[in-house]
């Protein structure tokens, strides 16, 4: 397919053309991008199916075989469903409203606060009570 890479325009004789979009994220530099492809299915003279990936009017290598980062030319690239890069960018740019810090607040006094609380001496059996099984 390297001899046809870079050709422009749609090739005549395509049996089917499918539109696919992918999101890409470089694991080396963190760059993310999205690309749409027209995938043209052809049959050669020997009857074998040939697939051409067309992006921006040019035949390009399959993005699924060995994707290359457009920023750093790295080959450790994650391929995701379309829209993932855009949604990450939107989340990054959202303005989150942070409430202003609260001023001093007086805690309400519970009813009966004037009374001295009863002191309870805890026994080990009191602490283990929730873990004891009832005999059936």
C-alpha positions as CSV (number, residue, x, y, z in Angstrom):
1,X,0.0,0.0,0.0
2,X,3.0,2.3,0.3
3,X,2.9,3.0,-3.5
4,X,-0.6,4.3,-3.2
5,X,-0.2,6.3,-0.1
6,X,-0.6,10.0,-0.7
7,X,-2.9,9.7,-3.7
8,X,-5.8,12.1,-3.6
9,X,-9.5,11.7,-4.5
10,X,-11.7,8.7,-4.3
11,X,-10.7,5.7,-6.3
12,X,-13.2,4.4,-8.8
13,X,-14.5,0.9,-8.5
14,X,-15.0,0.7,-4.7
15,X,-17.3,-2.1,-3.7
16,X,-18.2,-0.3,-0.5
17,X,-17.2,2.8,1.4
18,X,-17.5,2.9,5.2
19,X,-16.9,5.9,7.3
20,X,-15.1,5.4,10.6
21,X,-13.7,7.7,13.2
22,X,-11.1,7.1,15.9
23,X,-9.6,8.9,18.8
24,X,-5.9,8.6,19.5
25,X,-3.8,9.3,22.5
26,X,0.0,9.1,22.5
27,X,1.3,7.3,25.6
28,X,4.7,8.9,25.1
29,X,3.9,12.7,25.0
30,X,0.2,12.8,25.9
31,X,-0.9,14.4,22.7
32,X,-4.5,13.5,21.6
33,X,-6.3,13.8,18.3
34,X,-9.2,12.5,16.4
35,X,-9.4,11.4,12.7
36,X,-12.2,10.3,10.4
37,X,-11.5,7.8,7.6
38,X,-13.3,6.6,4.5
39,X,-12.6,2.9,4.3
40,X,-12.8,1.8,0.7
41,X,-13.3,-1.9,-0.1
42,X,-12.0,-2.9,-3.5
43,X,-11.4,-6.3,-5.3
44,X,-8.1,-6.7,-7.2
45,X,-7.7,-8.6,-10.5
46,X,-7.1,-11.9,-8.6
47,X,-10.3,-11.5,-6.7
48,X,-8.7,-10.6,-3.4
49,X,-10.3,-7.9,-1.2
50,X,-8.1,-4.7,-0.8
51,X,-8.9,-2.0,1.8
52,X,-7.8,1.6,1.4
53,X,-8.0,4.1,4.3
54,X,-8.6,7.6,3.0
55,X,-8.1,10.6,5.4
56,X,-8.5,14.2,4.2
57,X,-8.7,13.0,0.6
58,X,-5.4,11.0,0.7
59,X,-4.8,7.3,1.0
60,X,-3.0,6.6,4.3
61,X,-1.8,3.5,6.0
62,X,-4.3,1.7,8.3
63,X,-4.4,3.6,11.6
64,X,-4.9,0.2,13.3
65,X,-1.7,-1.4,12.1
66,X,1.0,0.9,13.4
67,X,-0.4,4.3,14.5
68,X,2.1,7.2,14.7
69,X,1.8,10.2,17.0
70,X,1.3,13.4,15.0
71,X,3.2,15.3,17.7
72,X,6.3,13.2,18.5
73,X,6.3,10.4,15.9
74,X,6.0,7.8,18.8
75,X,4.4,4.5,18.1
76,X,2.9,3.8,21.6
77,X,-0.6,5.1,20.7
78,X,-3.9,4.2,22.3
79,X,-6.8,3.9,19.9
80,X,-10.2,4.7,21.3
81,X,-13.8,5.2,20.1
82,X,-14.5,8.6,18.6
83,X,-15.2,11.5,20.8
84,X,-12.9,10.5,23.7
85,X,-10.3,13.2,23.0
86,X,-13.0,15.9,22.6
87,X,-14.7,14.9,25.8
88,X,-11.4,15.0,27.7
89,X,-10.7,18.5,26.3
90,X,-14.2,19.7,27.3
91,X,-13.8,18.4,30.8
92,X,-10.4,20.1,31.1
93,X,-11.9,23.5,30.1
94,X,-15.0,23.4,32.2
95,X,-15.1,26.1,34.8
96,X,-16.0,24.6,38.1
97,X,-17.8,27.0,40.4
98,X,-16.1,26.8,43.8
99,X,-18.2,28.2,46.6
100,X,-16.5,30.9,48.7
101,X,-15.1,29.7,52.1
102,X,-17.6,29.8,54.9
103,X,-17.3,32.2,57.7
104,X,-17.5,31.3,61.4
105,X,-20.6,29.5,62.3
106,X,-22.1,28.9,65.8
107,X,-23.0,25.3,66.4
108,X,-26.5,24.8,67.6
109,X,-26.9,23.8,71.3
110,X,-28.7,20.4,71.5
111,X,-31.7,20.1,73.9
112,X,-30.6,19.0,77.3
113,X,-27.0,20.1,76.8
114,X,-27.0,21.6,80.3
115,X,-27.3,18.1,81.8
116,X,-24.1,16.2,82.5
117,X,-23.8,13.1,80.2
118,X,-23.9,9.8,81.9
119,X,-20.5,8.1,81.9
120,X,-20.6,4.6,80.4
121,X,-17.9,2.1,81.2
122,X,-17.5,-0.2,78.2
123,X,-16.9,-3.9,78.8
124,X,-15.3,-6.2,76.2
125,X,-18.6,-8.1,75.8
126,X,-20.3,-4.8,74.9
127,X,-17.8,-4.3,72.1
128,X,-18.1,-7.9,70.8
129,X,-21.9,-8.0,71.0
130,X,-22.5,-7.0,67.3
131,X,-20.2,-9.9,66.2
132,X,-21.9,-12.6,68.2
133,X,-24.1,-15.0,66.3
134,X,-27.4,-16.0,67.7
135,X,-27.9,-19.8,68.0
136,X,-30.6,-21.2,65.8
